Every structure is written in C-alpha cells, then in structure tokens.
Amino acid sequence: MSAIRLLADHLINQIAAGEVVERPAAALKELLENSLDAGARTIDIELAGGGIKLIRVADDGRGIEREDLLLAIARHATSKIAAPADLEAIATLGFRGEALASIAAVSRLSLTSRSRDKPHAWRLEVDGGEVGVPQPAALAAGTTVTVQELYFNTPARRKFLRTEATEYGHCEEVWRRVALSHPDTAFTLSHNGNVRFRLLAAGRRARIDALLGESFGAQAAVVDVAGPGIALAGWAVRPAYATAGTLARDAQYLFVNGRFVRDRVLTHALREAYRDVLHSDRQPAYALWLTIEPRMVDVNVHPTKIEVRFRESGAVHQFVRHAVEKALAMTAAEQPAVSAAERLGVVAALTPPLLPASPDRASTPRQAAMGLRPPSLLPFISDFSASALRRALPKAPICPMPTNIHSDSRWRNCMASTCLPKTTTAWCSWTCTRHTSASSMSG
C-alpha cells in the first residue's frame, strides 16, 4: 500500500467537480444562482451543443471588483457567509464558494465583470484550472461567465455524457425551475444560435402561463395560506384534470425560499392532500412557493442543494397538507362535468329535503309510498330549505330527484326555480310551504 499523501489543489478541484458539476445542467444551475444572488434582474443564457460546447450566462447584477476576480475562482471563497452562525440562516442560493472553482477545473472558463461604480470591466481566463492574469475588458455593468469545452481534460467523465438533445433537455429543465422560482427576473434562453425562450419580468401567474401553459393555471386551484413565520402560495391542479405517467410528475414544482427542492416531507404532505380525491395512477401537478424563516430550514444537507431539512418537519407537513386540502375543497363546485348528485352529495341528491321535524308531523302518504322516513330520522337534511338548495345548485340543469318523483304530469314553477327550473308539486310541497300540496292539486 502506498503512503498517504496530500492531494494537489488541481486534483482536488477535479474531484469536487465530479460531485458539483455532474453534467452541463449542473454547471448552468450554479451560474444562474450566482447571478440571482448578485441581484440580477435580466439574465441571458446562451448554450451550444447541449451545454457541452458552450455555456454563457450574462447578467446585470452588482458585478465583481478586479481585486476579487482571483478569489471568485478559488475554492471555498464566498461573500455570502462569514461565520458559523451564518450557516444557521442561509438566505442566498449559493454559499459554499466552490462552484466556479469546480467548473474552471474541468473547462475553459472566462469571467468578465464590471461593478456599477467602476469605469471599465476586467476579464479573467482559466484553462483547465490554470489561472491567468486579469485583463481590461469592455462590458456593461454586470457579469458574464463563459464556459467552453466542458470536461475537455477529463475524457473519462465526458464519455458518460448523453446526446446533445438529452443534455440540452436537462439544461432547459434547470433553467425552467430557476425561471419559475424568480418571476421578477427577465430571462432569455438560446441554443445553437436559436432563441428558445424570452421571458419578461412579471408575476407568478404570467410566468406559469409562459412555461407551463395557460391551461395549467386555468385547471388549478389557487393556494394562498399564511401563518406565523411560514406561507404557501401557488397553484395545485384540480383532481379532475390530473393525468397519469411521467409527464404529470414532471409538472411538480416546489420551491422553498426561492430554491427548487425535492423534499420527502413536502412530497408526502402533498400526496396526503390529494389522497382522497385522486384516483388510480393519476399524479398531482402543482407549482408552489413555500416561504419560511431561514433559521427553520437547513439547506446544507446535499451537494447540489436540492434537498432541505426542516427544524419542525411535522408542523411544516401539517401546514402544507391542510393548505392544499383547503384549496382543493374550495374549488369542488367548479369542477367540470359535475352532476347535481356530485355537488350535493349522493344522499342529498337522491333524497328530497324535508321540513323541520315536529312531534305531530309524520310522513305524508306520498313520502311513505316512496319509502321515505319521517324527518326526525334524517336530521342531517331536515333543515334543507329551498334557499339552501339554490346555494348548493347554482347552475344545476335538471332536478336531482329520481325519475319516479316526476310521475305526476302536472308541472309548475317553483320558488326554487333558480336551481330547479321545473318540478312536481310534490317536490314543491317539501321545499316551499307557499305552494299548494300535491293532494290539493289533484283534479
């Protein structure tokens, strides 16, 4: 066995790159997060060869000082944290200070930046980990990072990359997640010289319509619930529109403090919220933004920062579940192709509403003939008045009663005509005391 030795910095960076920069999409994600942390309001992304040949990210953020360019591509150098206590309340997307160093170790990287209060920009080039000298450059305020020939010096890693179309697909999905999580930022995405997306800074609904389609928002229930130190907002697709297969799972976007995550606690809470209303192999679809106190969530639990850990996971689980359940329940009356029976419930739709029970009132002969019990045995619908029926069935096209109720050929308008256009006098005698009973109408 060989002796233990310290690894060279260049080799350390290449090892770290294998963990942080798994594929071009991972490099793009790190660059986008740096731009957003710098306060960028416009970000332009240019890709070539699925991100293998070229990744260029240009933003209008605060920029980097000339003196900080060399530190920007050094390992574990960052401006986002300074003390151990900062790790307990991370409010930025990046914080480890190893992304640029890892990317520069396995590519040809060019970093050009200009601070807003400086007269000109500076450029630093790194070729496979070999750092050059900062040179003057021309650039408007902001930063442009160009990554070329990713993994050119690690052929073992490059041969495991997929086709250009596959790698671009991963890059586009990463960009989509970032664009959804920050709708107040304008984005442009180009691939091989063709502009694929151009998004203006807008609200969440406009960003949802642009990236997930207008049908997504139209078919979704609005979620907007806030509590002490926590809030959940967004859209959850109604069960009637849920679909099956991997396409439905791809439309599941969950953000915690502006960061896309895949968390078991949150995923389970959403499954529980849909459990009683989603059938078979249908999958829920949603785009939800969870905002929580930074001290209540730990984002330093995964190399790619895609997982989080909550300090009070049980409370967060319950909050998310009840918030989505409430949103889905509030839209029950708006579901498409819902019958009167589904709106009222099976029992209420198949059983005529009865007058409040009284000691001296028994079933009428017609009620008894239909097998209906006295009102006292049905307390859960004994106070179902005509006005309540109108509220429950604002747009019911037909009477929800069984057809045998309509055996009487005499029809007349009822006081409940807003929900029951025409009905029998027997129905009127049970719903509206102003109408004549069925027996008095005979002859």
C-alpha positions in Angstrom: 0.0 0.0 0.0 1.3 3.4 -1.0 2.0 6.1 1.6 -0.7 8.6 2.5 -0.2 12.0 0.8 -1.9 15.3 0.3 -3.7 15.8 -3.0 -2.8 18.7 -5.3 -5.3 21.5 -5.5 -5.9 20.9 -9.1 -6.8 17.2 -8.4 -9.0 18.3 -5.5 -10.9 20.6 -7.8 -11.4 17.9 -10.4 -12.8 15.6 -7.7 -15.1 18.3 -6.4 -16.2 19.0 -10.0 -17.4 15.4 -10.3 -19.7 16.0 -7.4 -20.9 19.5 -8.0 -20.8 19.6 -11.8 -22.3 16.3 -12.7 -23.4 17.5 -16.2 -23.8 20.8 -18.1 -27.1 21.4 -16.4 -25.4 21.4 -13.0 -22.9 24.0 -14.2 -25.7 26.1 -15.6 -27.6 25.9 -12.3 -24.6 27.2 -10.3 -24.0 30.1 -12.7 -27.7 31.1 -12.6 -27.7 31.0 -8.8 -24.7 33.3 -8.7 -26.4 35.8 -10.9 -29.5 35.8 -8.8 -27.5 36.2 -5.6 -25.8 39.2 -7.3 -29.2 40.9 -7.6 -29.6 40.4 -11.4 -32.9 41.5 -13.0 -32.0 40.4 -16.5 -30.2 37.1 -17.3 -29.3 35.9 -20.8 -28.2 32.3 -21.3 -26.6 31.0 -24.4 -25.9 27.3 -25.0 -24.3 25.3 -27.7 -24.0 21.6 -28.1 -26.4 20.9 -25.2 -24.2 23.0 -22.9 -21.1 20.8 -23.6 -19.5 23.1 -26.1 -20.7 26.4 -24.6 -22.5 27.8 -21.6 -22.6 31.6 -21.4 -24.5 33.4 -18.7 -24.7 37.2 -18.8 -26.4 39.3 -16.1 -26.8 42.9 -14.9 -26.0 42.2 -11.3 -23.7 44.0 -8.9 -20.5 42.8 -10.6 -17.1 41.7 -9.2 -14.3 44.0 -8.3 -10.9 43.5 -10.0 -9.3 42.5 -6.7 -11.9 39.8 -6.1 -11.7 38.1 -9.5 -8.9 35.7 -8.4 -10.9 34.9 -5.2 -14.0 34.3 -7.2 -12.5 31.2 -8.8 -10.7 30.0 -5.6 -12.2 27.1 -3.6 -14.2 28.0 -0.5 -14.1 31.7 -1.2 -17.5 33.5 -1.0 -19.1 36.8 0.0 -22.3 35.1 1.3 -21.3 33.8 4.6 -18.6 34.8 7.1 -19.2 33.0 10.4 -20.5 29.6 11.5 -23.7 31.3 12.7 -24.5 32.3 9.1 -25.0 28.6 8.2 -28.0 28.6 10.5 -29.9 31.1 8.5 -28.8 30.9 4.8 -30.8 33.3 2.8 -28.9 33.0 -0.5 -29.0 30.3 -3.2 -25.2 29.7 -3.1 -23.0 29.8 0.0 -20.2 27.2 -0.3 -17.9 29.1 -2.7 -16.8 26.1 -4.7 -18.9 26.2 -7.9 -16.7 28.4 -10.1 -13.6 26.7 -8.9 -15.0 23.3 -9.8 -16.3 24.4 -13.2 -13.0 26.1 -14.0 -11.1 22.9 -13.2 -12.8 20.9 -16.0 -13.4 23.5 -18.7 -12.1 26.7 -20.4 -13.7 29.4 -18.3 -13.7 33.2 -18.9 -15.0 35.5 -16.2 -15.7 39.1 -17.2 -17.2 41.6 -14.7 -17.7 45.2 -14.0 -19.0 46.8 -10.9 -21.6 49.5 -11.3 -19.4 52.3 -9.9 -16.3 51.3 -12.0 -15.3 52.9 -15.3 -14.5 49.6 -17.1 -14.6 45.8 -16.7 -12.0 43.1 -16.1 -11.6 39.7 -17.5 -10.0 36.6 -16.0 -9.4 33.4 -18.0 -8.9 29.9 -16.6 -7.8 27.0 -18.8 -8.4 23.7 -17.1 -7.5 25.0 -13.7 -4.6 27.2 -14.9 -5.4 30.7 -13.8 -4.4 33.7 -16.0 -3.9 37.3 -15.1 -6.9 39.8 -15.0 -7.0 41.9 -18.2 -9.1 45.0 -19.0 -12.3 44.3 -21.0 -15.4 46.1 -22.3 -18.6 45.2 -20.6 -21.7 47.0 -19.3 -22.4 46.7 -15.6 -22.8 43.0 -14.5 -21.0 39.7 -15.1 -20.6 37.4 -18.0 -19.3 33.8 -17.4 -18.4 31.8 -20.4 -17.7 28.0 -20.1 -16.3 26.2 -23.1 -15.5 22.6 -23.8 -16.8 21.2 -20.5 -14.8 18.1 -19.4 -12.2 18.6 -22.1 -9.4 17.5 -19.7 -11.4 14.6 -18.1 -12.3 12.3 -21.0 -13.5 9.6 -18.6 -16.2 11.9 -17.4 -17.1 13.4 -20.8 -17.8 10.0 -22.4 -20.6 9.4 -19.8 -22.5 12.5 -21.1 -25.6 11.8 -23.2 -26.5 13.1 -26.6 -26.7 16.9 -27.3 -30.5 16.8 -27.2 -30.6 15.0 -23.9 -28.1 17.3 -22.2 -30.0 20.4 -23.6 -33.2 18.9 -22.2 -31.6 18.8 -18.7 -30.3 22.4 -19.1 -33.7 23.6 -20.2 -35.4 22.0 -17.1 -32.9 23.5 -14.8 -33.5 26.9 -16.4 -37.3 26.4 -16.2 -37.0 25.8 -12.4 -35.0 28.9 -11.9 -37.2 31.0 -14.1 -40.3 29.8 -12.2 -38.8 30.4 -8.8 -37.9 34.0 -9.7 -40.6 35.5 -11.9 -39.4 39.1 -11.1 -36.3 38.4 -13.3 -36.2 38.5 -17.1 -34.7 35.6 -18.9 -33.6 34.7 -22.4 -32.5 31.2 -23.3 -30.8 30.4 -26.6 -29.4 27.1 -28.0 -27.2 26.8 -31.0 -28.0 30.4 -32.0 -31.8 30.0 -31.8 -33.7 31.8 -29.1 -35.9 29.3 -27.4 -37.5 31.4 -24.6 -37.7 35.1 -23.9 -39.4 36.0 -20.6 -40.1 39.4 -19.3 -40.1 40.1 -15.6 -43.7 39.5 -14.4 -45.8 37.9 -11.7 -46.0 34.3 -10.9 -49.2 33.6 -12.9 -47.7 35.1 -16.0 -44.6 33.0 -15.6 -46.7 29.9 -15.0 -48.7 30.6 -18.2 -45.5 31.1 -20.2 -43.6 28.0 -19.0 -46.4 25.5 -18.1 -49.1 26.7 -20.4 -52.3 28.7 -19.8 -54.2 25.5 -19.2 -52.2 24.8 -16.1 -53.3 27.9 -14.3 -56.9 27.6 -15.6 -57.2 24.0 -14.3 -55.5 24.6 -10.9 -56.8 25.7 -7.6 -55.2 28.8 -6.1 -53.2 28.2 -2.9 -52.6 31.2 -0.6 -52.2 30.5 3.1 -50.0 32.2 5.6 -49.1 31.5 9.2 -46.6 32.7 11.8 -43.2 32.5 10.0 -44.5 30.4 7.1 -46.5 31.0 4.0 -47.5 28.8 1.0 -48.7 30.2 -2.3 -49.1 28.9 -5.8 -51.3 26.6 -7.8 -52.4 22.9 -7.4 -54.1 21.3 -10.3 -57.6 20.1 -9.5 -58.1 16.3 -9.4 -60.4 16.2 -12.4 -57.5 17.4 -14.6 -54.8 15.3 -13.1 -53.1 12.9 -15.6 -51.1 9.7 -15.3 -47.5 8.9 -16.3 -44.1 10.7 -16.1 -45.5 13.8 -17.9 -47.6 14.6 -14.8 -44.7 14.1 -12.5 -42.6 16.5 -14.5 -45.2 19.2 -13.7 -44.4 19.2 -10.0 -42.5 22.3 -8.9 -41.9 23.0 -5.2 -39.8 26.0 -4.1 -38.6 26.7 -0.6 -37.4 30.3 -0.1 -36.8 30.6 -3.9 -35.0 27.3 -4.2 -36.3 24.3 -6.2 -36.3 21.3 -3.9 -37.3 17.7 -3.8 -38.2 17.0 -0.2 -39.8 13.9 1.3 -41.7 15.7 3.9 -43.3 18.1 1.5 -43.9 15.5 -1.2 -45.6 13.3 1.3 -47.8 16.2 2.6 -48.9 16.9 -1.0 -49.7 13.2 -1.6 -51.8 13.2 1.6 -53.6 16.3 0.4 -54.6 14.6 -2.8 -55.1 11.1 -1.3 -58.9 11.2 -1.0 -59.6 13.0 -4.3 -57.1 11.5 -6.7 -57.7 8.0 -8.1 -55.8 5.2 -9.8 -52.4 6.1 -11.1 -53.1 9.8 -11.7 -50.4 12.1 -10.4 -50.8 15.6 -8.9 -49.4 18.6 -10.6 -48.5 21.8 -8.8 -46.3 24.9 -8.6 -46.0 26.0 -5.0 -43.8 28.5 -3.3 -43.1 27.9 0.4 -41.7 30.8 2.3 -40.3 30.1 5.8 -37.9 31.6 8.3 -34.3 30.8 7.1 -33.5 29.6 10.6 -36.2 26.9 10.4 -34.8 25.2 7.4 -31.3 23.7 6.7 -30.2 23.8 3.0 -26.7 22.5 3.7 -27.6 18.8 3.5 -27.0 17.9 -0.1 -24.1 18.6 -2.6 -26.4 20.0 -5.2 -28.6 21.8 -2.5 -31.7 20.1 -3.9 -32.8 18.7 -0.5 -33.6 20.5 2.7 -34.3 19.7 6.3 -36.9 21.4 8.4 -36.4 22.0 12.1 -40.1 21.4 12.7 -40.9 18.9 9.9 -44.2 17.8 11.5 -45.6 21.3 11.7 -44.5 22.1 8.1 -46.0 18.8 6.9 -49.4 19.6 8.5 -49.4 23.2 7.3 -48.7 22.3 3.6 -51.2 19.4 3.7 -54.1 21.5 5.2 -53.3 24.5 2.9 -53.6 22.4 -0.3 -56.6 20.4 1.0 -58.4 23.7 1.7 -57.6 25.0 -1.8 -58.8 21.8 -3.5 -62.0 21.7 -1.4 -62.9 25.4 -2.2 -63.0 24.5 -5.9 -65.3 21.5 -5.7 -68.3 23.4 -7.1 -66.2 24.5 -10.1 -65.1 21.0 -11.3 -66.1 20.3 -14.9 -68.8 17.9 -15.8 -70.1 17.6 -12.3 -73.6 16.3 -11.8 -76.1 17.6 -9.3 -75.6 14.4 -7.3 -71.8 15.1 -7.0 -72.4 18.7 -6.0 -74.9 17.9 -3.3 -73.6 14.5 -2.3 -75.3 11.2 -3.1 -77.7 11.2 -0.1 -78.8 14.8 -0.5 -79.3 14.4 -4.3 -81.3 11.2 -4.0 -83.4 12.2 -1.0 -85.8 15.2 -1.2 -85.3 17.8 1.5 -87.8 17.6 4.3 -89.4 20.2 6.6 -88.1 20.5 10.1 -89.3 17.7 12.3 -92.2 18.3 14.7 -93.8 15.9 17.2 -97.2 16.0 15.4 -95.9 15.6 11.9 -95.4 12.2 10.3 -94.6 11.2 6.7 -97.1 12.2 4.1 -98.7 9.4 2.1 -96.7 10.2 -0.9 -93.4 10.1 1.1 -94.4 6.9 2.7 -95.2 5.4 -0.7 -91.7 6.3 -1.9 -90.2 4.7 1.2 -89.0 7.9 2.8 -88.6 8.0 6.5 -90.0 10.8 8.8 -87.9 13.9 9.1 -86.8 13.1 12.6 -84.8 10.1 11.2 -82.9 12.4 8.8 -81.7 15.3 10.9 -78.8 16.0 8.6 -81.1 17.3 5.9 -84.1 18.3 8.0 -83.3 21.9 7.7 -82.5 21.9 4.0 -84.6 24.8 2.7 -85.2 26.0 -0.8 -82.8 28.8 -0.4 -80.1 26.3 0.8 -80.8 24.3 -2.3 -80.3 27.3 -4.5 -76.9 28.0 -3.0 -75.9 24.3 -3.4 -77.1 24.1 -7.0 -76.5 27.5 -8.6 -76.3 26.1 -12.1 -78.0 22.7 -11.9 -79.6 22.0 -15.3 -82.0 19.3 -14.0 -83.8 18.3 -10.9 -81.7 15.9 -9.0 -84.7 13.8 -7.9 -85.2 10.2 -9.2 -87.5 10.0 -12.2 -90.2 8.2 -10.2 -90.9 11.5 -8.4 -92.0 13.1 -11.7 -94.8 10.6 -12.3 -97.3 13.4 -11.8 -97.9 15.0 -15.1 -98.8 18.4 -13.6 -95.7 20.7 -13.7 -95.5 24.1 -12.3 -92.8 26.7 -11.5 -91.3 26.5 -8.1 -89.8 29.1 -5.8 -86.6 27.3 -6.2 -86.6 27.8 -9.9 -83.1 29.2 -9.9 -81.8 25.7 -9.3 -84.8 23.6 -10.3 -86.4 25.1 -13.4 -89.5 22.9 -13.3 -90.5 20.3 -10.8 -93.6 18.5 -9.5 -96.0 19.9 -7.0 -94.9 17.1 -4.6 -91.3 18.5 -4.6 -92.7 22.0 -4.1 -94.7 20.9 -1.1 -91.5 19.6 0.6 -89.3 22.6 -0.3 -91.6 25.6 -0.2 -94.6 26.0 2.1 -96.0 28.7 -0.1 -97.1 26.2 -2.7 -100.2 24.0 -2.6 -99.6 20.4 -1.6 -99.9 17.7 -4.1 -103.2 16.4 -2.8 -104.9 19.7 -3.1 -103.8 19.9 -6.8 -105.5 16.7 -7.8 -108.5 17.1 -10.2 
